[in-house]
Amino acid sequence: MSTHTDRPVILVAIGNSRIRLGIWSGGEVTDAVSIEHADFDGSLARLGDRAADADLAAVASVHRDAENDVVKQISSKHPAVEIVRIGTDIPIPLVHKLDDASTLGRDRALSAIAAYSRAEQACAVVDVGTAVTVDFVDGEGTFQGGLIAPGVRMMLDALHEHTNALPKLEPVEPDPARGPYGRDTAHAMQLGVRTAIAGLVRAAVERFADDYDAWPQVIATGGDAGLLESEGIIEHFVPNLQLLGIGLCIDKAAAAAQQTDDD
């Protein structure tokens, strides 16, 4: 990998449902877009003109098959772009106290690194996507672990699939004007899922705070994080948190390579 970071870097975060793309430049994420897996064909044109100046793409994934497909697609459309994989070609510099770090998803590790880099204090990192994760990073930047639960769509699908009468629903924000009581079955399901996630996050953060003896800064990301916006739990919403983590890993690896060259 090139040791310079003065040129833009293409960032690619592959989740279970969606792919988020962005540009890393000057220590910030810009031009970010989020698309369905099926809609990605390897073209980086949707990132705008700045993508044409990039000769490096950094890919992080929680879905190995999708990762291989995305790498092949980008290589086919942009053969001049070098592709590196986060966690394989580029290390993830996460200090942790896990029993088995090999099972930690790269999305959680990258979001933790990014959240701490911005908070510079103990933080709870909430990701509301296909799954819901709530993780804790202490005041020294050490990842302590967290919890994983089903996401919005997964909960709704489970209610439909494991009952005889409950309908199959797409996730929607319950209308606040209808109040806290489900006025029909669909409304009750949407309220139930949202309340389950809000209660999960609140209980997890409270337990982290009790154990740490201090209240952490609460940072949220993920496609369904907006469900928590009115709950009074989240202090900062950062849609591109994982992309930020990828960029930080790139910068740290480039700095280490430069130091090696200087030595």
HUSUL-V868821 format. One record per residue. RES is the residue in three letters. SS is DSSP state (H for helix, E for strand, C for the rest). OMEGA is omega in whole degrees, -180 to 180 (999 if undefined). Layout:
BEGIN
RES_SS_OMEGA + RES_SS_OMEGA
END
This chain:
BEGIN
MET_C_177 + SER_C_-179 + THR_C_-180 + HIS_C_178 + THR_C_-179 + ASP_C_177 + ARG_C_179 + PRO_C_175 + VAL_E_176 + ILE_E_-180 + LEU_E_-179 + VAL_E_177 + ALA_E_-175 + ILE_E_177 + GLY_C_179 + ASN_C_-177 + SER_C_-172 + ARG_E_175 + ILE_E_177 + ARG_E_-179 + LEU_E_176 + GLY_E_177 + ILE_E_176 + TRP_E_-179 + SER_E_178 + GLY_C_178 + GLY_C_-180 + GLU_E_175 + VAL_E_178 + THR_E_171 + ASP_E_-175 + ALA_E_175 + VAL_E_178 + SER_E_-176 + ILE_E_175 + GLU_E_178 + HIS_H_-174 + ALA_H_-177 + ASP_H_-178 + PHE_C_-179 + ASP_C_180 + GLY_C_-180 + SER_C_178 + LEU_C_-176 + ALA_H_-178 + ARG_H_176 + LEU_H_177 + GLY_C_-174 + ASP_H_-175 + ARG_H_179 + ALA_H_-179 + ALA_H_179 + ASP_H_-176 + ALA_C_174 + ASP_C_-179 + LEU_E_174 + ALA_E_179 + ALA_E_-174 + VAL_E_173 + ALA_E_-174 + SER_E_169 + VAL_C_-175 + HIS_C_-171 + ARG_H_180 + ASP_H_178 + ALA_H_178 + GLU_H_180 + ASN_H_179 + ASP_H_-179 + VAL_H_178 + VAL_H_179 + LYS_H_-178 + GLN_H_179 + ILE_H_179 + SER_H_-180 + SER_H_-177 + LYS_H_-174 + HIS_C_-175 + PRO_C_-179 + ALA_C_-178 + VAL_C_174 + GLU_E_-179 + ILE_E_176 + VAL_E_-179 + ARG_E_179 + ILE_E_-178 + GLY_C_177 + THR_C_177 + ASP_C_-178 + ILE_E_-178 + PRO_C_174 + ILE_C_-172 + PRO_C_-178 + LEU_C_172 + VAL_C_-173 + HIS_E_174 + LYS_C_-180 + LEU_C_174 + ASP_C_-178 + ASP_C_-177 + ALA_H_-178 + SER_H_-179 + THR_H_-178 + LEU_C_177 + GLY_C_-179 + ARG_H_178 + ASP_H_180 + ARG_H_-180 + ALA_H_-178 + LEU_H_178 + SER_H_178 + ALA_H_178 + ILE_H_-178 + ALA_H_-179 + ALA_H_-179 + TYR_H_180 + SER_H_180 + ARG_H_-177 + ALA_H_-175 + GLU_C_177 + GLN_C_177 + ALA_C_-178 + CYS_E_171 + ALA_E_-175 + VAL_E_-175 + VAL_E_177 + ASP_E_-178 + VAL_E_-179 + GLY_C_176 + THR_C_169 + ALA_E_174 + VAL_E_175 + THR_E_174 + VAL_E_-175 + ASP_E_-177 + PHE_E_174 + VAL_E_-176 + ASP_C_-175 + GLY_C_177 + GLU_C_-179 + GLY_C_-180 + THR_C_178 + PHE_E_-176 + GLN_E_-176 + GLY_E_-178 + GLY_E_-179 + LEU_E_-178 + ILE_E_179 + ALA_E_178 + PRO_E_176 + GLY_C_-175 + VAL_H_-177 + ARG_H_-179 + MET_H_178 + MET_H_-180 + LEU_H_179 + ASP_H_-180 + ALA_H_178 + LEU_H_180 + HIS_H_-172 + GLU_H_-174 + HIS_C_174 + THR_C_-178 + ASN_C_-169 + ALA_C_-176 + LEU_C_-173 + PRO_C_173 + LYS_C_-175 + LEU_C_167 + GLU_C_179 + PRO_C_173 + VAL_C_177 + GLU_C_177 + PRO_C_180 + ASP_C_-179 + PRO_H_-178 + ALA_H_180 + ARG_H_175 + GLY_C_-174 + PRO_C_-177 + TYR_C_176 + GLY_C_-175 + ARG_C_172 + ASP_C_-174 + THR_H_-179 + ALA_H_179 + HIS_H_180 + ALA_H_179 + MET_H_180 + GLN_H_177 + LEU_H_-178 + GLY_H_-179 + VAL_H_180 + ARG_H_-179 + THR_H_178 + ALA_H_-179 + ILE_H_179 + ALA_H_179 + GLY_H_177 + LEU_H_-178 + VAL_H_-179 + ARG_H_-179 + ALA_H_-180 + ALA_H_-179 + VAL_H_179 + GLU_H_179 + ARG_H_176 + PHE_H_-178 + ALA_H_179 + ASP_H_-178 + ASP_H_-177 + TYR_H_-179 + ASP_C_175 + ALA_C_-179 + TRP_C_-180 + PRO_C_169 + GLN_E_-175 + VAL_E_-176 + ILE_E_-176 + ALA_E_176 + THR_E_178 + GLY_C_-174 + GLY_C_-179 + ASP_C_-179 + ALA_H_179 + GLY_H_177 + LEU_H_-177 + LEU_H_-171 + GLU_C_-176 + SER_C_-175 + GLU_C_179 + GLY_C_-178 + ILE_C_-170 + ILE_C_177 + GLU_C_-178 + HIS_E_173 + PHE_E_-178 + VAL_C_-176 + PRO_C_-174 + ASN_C_-174 + LEU_H_-179 + GLN_H_177 + LEU_H_176 + LEU_H_178 + GLY_H_177 + ILE_H_180 + GLY_H_179 + LEU_H_176 + CYS_H_178 + ILE_H_-179 + ASP_H_-179 + LYS_H_178 + ALA_H_179 + ALA_H_179 + ALA_H_179 + ALA_H_179 + ALA_H_179 + GLN_H_179 + GLN_H_178 + THR_H_179 + ASP_H_-179 + ASP_H_-180 + ASP_C_999
END
